[in-house]
Amino acid sequence: MAVDIAAWDRALRGNLTSMVLLAKYAIPEMRKLGAGAIVNIASVAGLRGGHPSLLYPTAKGAVVQLTRTMAAHHGREGIRVNCIAPGMVYPPMVSTCGMTPEQREARRRRSLLQTEGTGWAVGHGVVYLLSDAARWVTGVILPIDAGYTAGDSGSPSPTGDYLG
């Protein structure tokens, strides 16, 4: 297995260590208040196999476990820790990575709802998990993915090698 350790370190710093640092500084303040809520951001890539990258899904899978561990450690302090796992949203970051219109359409068709998400869909999930409506919710990994983690829509894959 060929691994670029510098790229590995960057992926973990950006996708995992950043959330640890947030918690390191936020949790002491939440303890003073006797309550708080943290929402980490993972990805469906951290929940499913088959991603072409080694780095990204590994880092996002670690965020999932970090969330569960933090929830277990801090629940008795009144601090809730949850996680959003966005699916196939199309933010500017994705639009600049060279995805063709055909790839984008094939990706959209793979979701059960046959739609593509936006940052707003993810944001609404974050707002819910931070709200009083979620006061009894901790340790949850909430996929916001148009049903992608529930199953495949049955549409052929972009490469045409669907075996269904």
N, C-alpha and C positions, 0 to 999 in steps of 0.2 A: 504494500500500500504506500503510495507516494503522497506525502503530506508536507506542505509548505508550512513550517512551524510559525513563521512570521504571520502568514495569513490566518492560521489557526488562532494565534494570540489576538489578532485584530478582531476576528469573528467573535471570540469569547468576550473580549473587552466591550465591544459595541452592543452585543446582544444579551449578555449575562452579567458581566461585572458592573455595568451601568445600573442594573436593577439592584444589585447588592449594595452599591454605594448609596442609591436613593434610600433604601431601607435603613442603612447604617445611620443616616442623619435624620430621617423622618421618625423612626420608631421611638427614640428617646423623647421627642416632643409629644408624640401620641401617648406615651406612657404618662406624661405629666397631665394630660387631659383625661386619661382613663378610657380612651376610645380612639378609634381611627380606622381608616380603610385604605388599603393599597390595591391597585390593579396593575399587575404585570402584563406585559404584552409578549405573547409567544407567537405561534403560527400553526396552522394545520400541518405544516411541514414537520413540526415537532411531535405530531400525533400519528402520522401515517408514514409508512415506508415508501420506498420507490423514488425519492427525490434524487435528482442527478448530482447534487452537491453533498459532500460529506460534512462540511463545516456548518452550514446554515441550519439544517434540521437537528444536528447534534446540539448546537447552542440553544435552539428554541425548545428542544426536548428537555434540556437542563433547566430552562425557565419554568417549565411545567412542574418539575420536581422541586425546584426552589419554592414555588408558590405553595405547594402542599406542605412542605417542611416548615415554611414560615407561618402558615396558618396554624399548624399544630403547636408551634413554639409560642405564638403570641395570642392565641384565642382567649386564654384565661385572663389576659390583660385588657380584653375588650377591643383588640385590634383584629380586624378582618383582613384577610389577604386572599385575593382572587386573581384570576387570569383570563384574559381575552385571547383567543386563538383565531385571528382573522384568516379567512380563506382567500379566494381569488379576487382581491380588490385591485383596482387599477389606479394607484396613486402616481404622481409624477415620477417617483423613483422607478417604477416599472415601465413607464412610458419611454424612459430614456435608455433602457437596457437592450434595445434592439428587437423587441417582440414585434413580429409582423402582424398585420390585421388578421391573417388567416389563423395564426397561432392564438391570438386573442379570442377569436370567435370559437375555435375548438375548445379552448379552456372554458369559456362561458357555457358551452353546451354540455360539459361534463358535470356541472352542478345539477342537483335535483330540481331546483327552481328555475334553471335555465337563465339565470341572471348573473350580472357582474356587480360586485359590491363597490361601495365608495367609502371614503373615510368617515362619512356621516353614519353609515351603518355601524361601523366599529365604535365611533364616538357615542352613539346611543347606548350601546352595551356598557361602555365605561361609565356613563352617567348613571345607568341603572345600578351597577355594582357599587358605586360610591354613594348611592342614595339611601334614605331611610327605608325604602321599600325592600332593600336587600339586607336589612339589619340582621337577618337570621341566615345569611349566606356567607360561608367562608370555606376556603380550600377548593373552590369550584373552578374548573377549566371550562370556559364558555366559548365553544366554537361559533363564530359568526361567519358562515361559509356557504349559505344557500343550500345546505344539506350535503355538502361535499364529504364530510367525515361519516355521514350516515350511509353513503353508498354512491355508486357511479350511476349517472343517468342512462347509461347504455349507449351513449353516442360513441361512434368510433373515435379512437385516439387520433391526434394530429398526424401520426406517422402511418395510419391506416392498418396497423397490425392488431386490431381489436379481435379477441378470440371468442367473444360472447356468442 
